[in-house]
Amino acid sequence: MISVADLVINSRIPGNFFSPDVYVRGELEVGLLENRQGDRLLALPETLIQAIYSGLERETGQATRLVLFNCGRWWGRSFYTRFCEQLASYNSLPLADLPMVEFLQALQACWVAHGWGKISLDQTYQNRGFLVVKITNSAYARLAPHRDQPVCYLEAGILSSFFSQLTNKDLHCVQISCESMGADCNRFLLGLPQRLEAVENLVVNLDHEAIMQQLCG
Amino acid sequence: MTGLDRIHIHYSDCSSYTPMYPQLLSVFDEAENRYLKPEELKLVGQYVASMPERLDTYRNLRERELEVMQAVANQLQAEMPQVSEEVLERCLKNALLMLRYCALSLLLNDEAILEQRFLSWIGPLAKLYDTKAIDSKLYRLLNQQLSKALSAKQMSYLSPSLALAQESLLSQSASVNAAAQR
């Protein structure tokens, strides 16, 4: 027999932690925007993102992508930790007990609440050992200098460390389609590093479908 | 113009921040540097006049939630003995959340809050879990129990948001089922 009283933990039923109208708060009298846990939020001017791209390009040239990727990995590591802590404490559950669909939906809501665009997972190639993450409306794609290859190295870094920690495997991430090149969304391919080695060269000439066909065909 | 006019907001998009009782707040925004017009004052008066009944309804729901939902749970389990407790519990939990957001929505006279905080979250989950058959039975039992627990007047405050939530959840699961059958 189901006891309704037992379904309610501390009189609460958890919903969407990242609901934007509750998630974003501020202590505006001291000039701070914060999330509902009191962590600081910042608004970035678009020109700053453009300046970071052009400054890095001028100072480090070819190394730009590696710098951005490693910044992303760093960011992703602490993002994963914080995200898991937030979810576990909000749901009053050990994270392992939270269903994966709810975990992923929270990740999507988190992305939206921070204005990072919309993120979704494509699990078509999961049984071949690849995961495709799609992001639309990324600021890092739109504001990047236009190139003949994908430019969202920062996000590739975040995703590689986020999903490495989630799956407990060392995963690499390569972007295989980019809004800056006219694609409908940014696609990021996650997989074991040795299986992604060839992909970095393919992105210059092939679209994402052709790349996946080459990998899995 | 500098880049300042194109600042990339790196937190929630503020335009999605819908204030509580939006109609009223927009009246107050308008009144920044002038007195409210008679028709605007009337709107404020109507909301304030309805407040005691809204509060009563909210209080009643708050106090009787457990009793109402336990009755629903018992009936649901009796009608669907083949469904696992885990699945029924998930549906009941979502219904509890629905009832709480509907209560908030009636208190604030704001249906947008239901859409933003509840439907946008539970909608995709209900779709994934595909629990339409259970939910539709659950809502029927819930509405019966609520009609017993609340007065007709109180039901009239709760009904619009409750109907909105239930219709929206049932219709979207239906479209998924239809798509799957095609």
HADDOCK unambig.tbl for C-alpha pairs under 7 A between the chains (distance, minus, plus):
assign (segid A and resid 2 and name CA) (segid B and resid 73 and name CA) 6.72 0.50 0.50
assign (segid A and resid 3 and name CA) (segid B and resid 70 and name CA) 6.89 0.50 0.50
assign (segid A and resid 4 and name CA) (segid B and resid 66 and name CA) 6.69 0.50 0.50
assign (segid A and resid 4 and name CA) (segid B and resid 69 and name CA) 6.69 0.50 0.50
assign (segid A and resid 4 and name CA) (segid B and resid 70 and name CA) 5.58 0.50 0.50
assign (segid A and resid 5 and name CA) (segid B and resid 66 and name CA) 6.69 0.50 0.50
assign (segid A and resid 7 and name CA) (segid B and resid 93 and name CA) 6.58 0.50 0.50
assign (segid A and resid 13 and name CA) (segid B and resid 97 and name CA) 6.18 0.50 0.50
assign (segid A and resid 16 and name CA) (segid B and resid 117 and name CA) 6.78 0.50 0.50
assign (segid A and resid 16 and name CA) (segid B and resid 121 and name CA) 6.06 0.50 0.50
assign (segid A and resid 19 and name CA) (segid B and resid 117 and name CA) 5.89 0.50 0.50
assign (segid A and resid 20 and name CA) (segid B and resid 12 and name CA) 5.76 0.50 0.50
assign (segid A and resid 20 and name CA) (segid B and resid 17 and name CA) 6.91 0.50 0.50
assign (segid A and resid 21 and name CA) (segid B and resid 17 and name CA) 5.05 0.50 0.50
assign (segid A and resid 21 and name CA) (segid B and resid 18 and name CA) 6.98 0.50 0.50
assign (segid A and resid 24 and name CA) (segid B and resid 12 and name CA) 6.57 0.50 0.50
assign (segid A and resid 41 and name CA) (segid B and resid 11 and name CA) 6.49 0.50 0.50
assign (segid A and resid 42 and name CA) (segid B and resid 10 and name CA) 6.16 0.50 0.50
assign (segid A and resid 42 and name CA) (segid B and resid 11 and name CA) 6.78 0.50 0.50
assign (segid A and resid 43 and name CA) (segid B and resid 8 and name CA) 6.65 0.50 0.50
assign (segid A and resid 43 and name CA) (segid B and resid 9 and name CA) 4.80 0.50 0.50
assign (segid A and resid 43 and name CA) (segid B and resid 10 and name CA) 4.52 0.50 0.50
assign (segid A and resid 43 and name CA) (segid B and resid 11 and name CA) 6.35 0.50 0.50
assign (segid A and resid 44 and name CA) (segid B and resid 7 and name CA) 6.61 0.50 0.50
assign (segid A and resid 44 and name CA) (segid B and resid 8 and name CA) 5.55 0.50 0.50
assign (segid A and resid 44 and name CA) (segid B and resid 9 and name CA) 6.06 0.50 0.50
assign (segid A and resid 44 and name CA) (segid B and resid 10 and name CA) 5.66 0.50 0.50
assign (segid A and resid 45 and name CA) (segid B and resid 4 and name CA) 6.73 0.50 0.50
assign (segid A and resid 45 and name CA) (segid B and resid 7 and name CA) 4.20 0.50 0.50
assign (segid A and resid 45 and name CA) (segid B and resid 8 and name CA) 4.96 0.50 0.50
assign (segid A and resid 46 and name CA) (segid B and resid 6 and name CA) 6.55 0.50 0.50
assign (segid A and resid 46 and name CA) (segid B and resid 7 and name CA) 5.38 0.50 0.50
assign (segid A and resid 46 and name CA) (segid B and resid 8 and name CA) 4.95 0.50 0.50
assign (segid A and resid 47 and name CA) (segid B and resid 3 and name CA) 5.85 0.50 0.50
assign (segid A and resid 112 and name CA) (segid B and resid 12 and name CA) 6.96 0.50 0.50
assign (segid A and resid 113 and name CA) (segid B and resid 11 and name CA) 6.23 0.50 0.50
assign (segid A and resid 113 and name CA) (segid B and resid 12 and name CA) 4.39 0.50 0.50
assign (segid A and resid 114 and name CA) (segid B and resid 10 and name CA) 5.69 0.50 0.50
assign (segid A and resid 114 and name CA) (segid B and resid 11 and name CA) 3.87 0.50 0.50
assign (segid A and resid 114 and name CA) (segid B and resid 12 and name CA) 4.74 0.50 0.50
assign (segid A and resid 115 and name CA) (segid B and resid 9 and name CA) 6.75 0.50 0.50
assign (segid A and resid 115 and name CA) (segid B and resid 10 and name CA) 5.45 0.50 0.50
assign (segid A and resid 115 and name CA) (segid B and resid 11 and name CA) 5.26 0.50 0.50
assign (segid A and resid 115 and name CA) (segid B and resid 12 and name CA) 5.27 0.50 0.50
assign (segid A and resid 115 and name CA) (segid B and resid 13 and name CA) 6.11 0.50 0.50
